[in-house]
C-alpha cells in the first residue's frame, strides 16, 4: 500500500479547511441566533487563519503555486468589489 506524501497530506488538510470555511459561512448566513452567529464567526476566522498558514507552508515548499495578478487585474477586481458593495448598501 502506497503511503501518502507530505504534499498530499497538506493538500488534503488545505481542502478540508476550504470546505470547513464554506460550511461555516453557510451556517452563519442561516443562523438567526446572535450568540451562535458570533461563535461561528470566531471559528470561521480561525479557519481562515489556519487555511492561510497551510497555504503559506505549501507555497514555500513549491507545492502550491499561484499566478500573481498584474496591477490592472488587481484594479479591476477592486472595482468589482466596490460595485458589489455599493449595490448591497
Beta strands, then each sheet from edge to edge (+ up, - down):
end
